[in-house]
Amino acid sequence: MKYTTLGNSDLTVSKICMGCMGFGDAANGQHSWTIDEEHSREIIKRGLDLGVNFFDTAIAYQSGTSEQYLGRAIRDFARREDIVIATKFLPRTAADIENGISGQQHIQRMMDKSLQNLGMDYVDLYIYHMWDYQTPLQDILDGLNHVVKQGKTRYIGISNCFAWQLAKANALAEKEGLAKFVSVQGHYNLIFREEEREMAQLCREDNIAMTPYSALAGGRLSKHPGETSKRLTEDSYAGLKYDATAGADSRIIARVAELADSKGVSMTEIALAWLMQKVTSPVVGATKLHHIEGAAKAAELSLSGEEMAFLEELYVPHVLVGVMAQNTASEASKPHVWSTGNQRL
């Protein structure tokens, strides 16, 4: 495994971050394809054995059971000080706002619940899961700075934002002497490269770590034509993100398959090797042992400039999808996959 520094922090992270959205009680969350605790533990242990030290979860994932599975596995299989744990909090609910829960109070409550789920005293990275148009930015930054000062998180990150939002937030934090975001987790892979418009340039300029999600496009970048999986069949949310552009994307996926076959490696290795040459540490989900094994192999694979260009050549611009499609003041209050039943305290 290769390691790197997470942006403007002193955290040393593996070049692969294990995404834990696929772990958790399927009867108590958003997705039918998540795996139970026994199988989650097997994958986490295998990741640790392969050198993965960076794990990403969220209070929203299966109503906190992802955090619980991860926390118990880390206690059993690793030393806490050797592991980098990231988790996330959602915006305030309508009920929170109606009941007068401030942004600062909300962050404190979410943090305390996540620490309880994880069975830990602190996390290494606490991530603002999506932009909250109903809470002043100053309140968000104050709340995050407070949990940093309390020692409940070492650093803060942000997810699902535009470059202007990240730049605005860090400028305000610097002006007020508050903790700044050291990482951004956006939607970025070979068939969805809109982060290259502005976010990638901002991150290079300000040394902000990019830790993108959907690194394999919900499995699409790891499957030859005709291959399928439980997630590809049942993940309707990923379908909303990728089905409309499947025709254009299939030409890029075919090139991933072609290059993988020519090099004698898996499509997973090619797609992730491309992404790792662009970002700090992609978040890679795993629901089978071979998923994390393929991801670990990708960390050792380097692609030439010609191979990178071969993979990139056919890309065409995409419209924003998923959470980012709702990143406007008018859309943000509408229901989405994370908006219901996932902040139980």
GIMO-V101726 format. One record per residue. N is the residue number from 1. SS is DSSP state (alpha for helix, beta for strand, coil for the rest). Layout:
n={N/N}
ss={SS/SS}
This chain:
n={1/2/3/4/5/6/7/8/9/10/11/12/13/14/15/16/17/18/19/20/21/22/23/24/25/26/27/28/29/30/31/32/33/34/35/36/37/38/39/40/41/42/43/44/45/46/47/48/49/50/51/52/53/54/55/56/57/58/59/60/61/62/63/64/65/66/67/68/69/70/71/72/73/74/75/76/77/78/79/80/81/82/83/84/85/86/87/88/89/90/91/92/93/94/95/96/97/98/99/100/101/102/103/104/105/106/107/108/109/110/111/112/113/114/115/116/117/118/119/120/121/122/123/124/125/126/127/128/129/130/131/132/133/134/135/136/137/138/139/140/141/142/143/144/145/146/147/148/149/150/151/152/153/154/155/156/157/158/159/160/161/162/163/164/165/166/167/168/169/170/171/172/173/174/175/176/177/178/179/180/181/182/183/184/185/186/187/188/189/190/191/192/193/194/195/196/197/198/199/200/201/202/203/204/205/206/207/208/209/210/211/212/213/214/215/216/217/218/219/220/221/222/223/224/225/226/227/228/229/230/231/232/233/234/235/236/237/238/239/240/241/242/243/244/245/246/247/248/249/250/251/252/253/254/255/256/257/258/259/260/261/262/263/264/265/266/267/268/269/270/271/272/273/274/275/276/277/278/279/280/281/282/283/284/285/286/287/288/289/290/291/292/293/294/295/296/297/298/299/300/301/302/303/304/305/306/307/308/309/310/311/312/313/314/315/316/317/318/319/320/321/322/323/324/325/326/327/328/329/330/331/332/333/334/335/336/337/338/339/340/341/342/343/344/345}
ss={coil/coil/beta/beta/beta/coil/coil/coil/coil/coil/coil/beta/beta/beta/coil/beta/beta/beta/beta/coil/coil/coil/beta/coil/coil/alpha/alpha/alpha/coil/coil/coil/coil/coil/coil/beta/coil/alpha/alpha/alpha/alpha/alpha/alpha/alpha/alpha/alpha/alpha/alpha/alpha/alpha/coil/coil/coil/coil/beta/beta/beta/coil/coil/coil/coil/alpha/alpha/alpha/alpha/alpha/alpha/alpha/alpha/alpha/alpha/alpha/alpha/alpha/alpha/alpha/alpha/alpha/coil/coil/alpha/alpha/alpha/coil/beta/beta/beta/beta/beta/beta/coil/coil/coil/coil/alpha/alpha/alpha/alpha/alpha/coil/coil/coil/coil/alpha/alpha/alpha/alpha/alpha/alpha/alpha/alpha/alpha/alpha/alpha/alpha/alpha/alpha/alpha/alpha/coil/coil/coil/coil/beta/beta/beta/beta/beta/beta/coil/coil/coil/coil/coil/coil/coil/coil/alpha/alpha/alpha/alpha/alpha/alpha/alpha/alpha/alpha/alpha/alpha/alpha/alpha/coil/coil/coil/beta/beta/beta/beta/beta/beta/beta/coil/coil/coil/alpha/alpha/alpha/alpha/alpha/alpha/alpha/alpha/alpha/alpha/alpha/alpha/alpha/alpha/coil/coil/coil/coil/beta/beta/beta/beta/beta/coil/beta/coil/beta/coil/coil/beta/coil/alpha/alpha/alpha/coil/coil/alpha/alpha/alpha/alpha/alpha/alpha/alpha/alpha/coil/coil/beta/beta/coil/coil/beta/coil/coil/coil/alpha/alpha/alpha/alpha/alpha/alpha/coil/coil/coil/coil/coil/coil/coil/alpha/alpha/alpha/alpha/alpha/coil/alpha/alpha/alpha/alpha/alpha/alpha/alpha/alpha/alpha/alpha/alpha/alpha/alpha/alpha/alpha/alpha/alpha/alpha/alpha/alpha/alpha/alpha/alpha/alpha/alpha/alpha/alpha/alpha/coil/coil/coil/alpha/alpha/alpha/alpha/alpha/alpha/alpha/alpha/alpha/alpha/coil/coil/coil/coil/coil/beta/beta/beta/beta/coil/coil/coil/alpha/alpha/alpha/alpha/alpha/alpha/alpha/alpha/alpha/alpha/coil/coil/coil/coil/coil/coil/alpha/alpha/alpha/alpha/alpha/alpha/alpha/alpha/coil/coil/coil/coil/coil/coil/coil/coil/coil/alpha/alpha/alpha/alpha/alpha/coil/coil/coil/coil/coil/coil/coil/coil/coil/coil/coil/coil/coil/coil/coil/coil/coil/coil/coil}
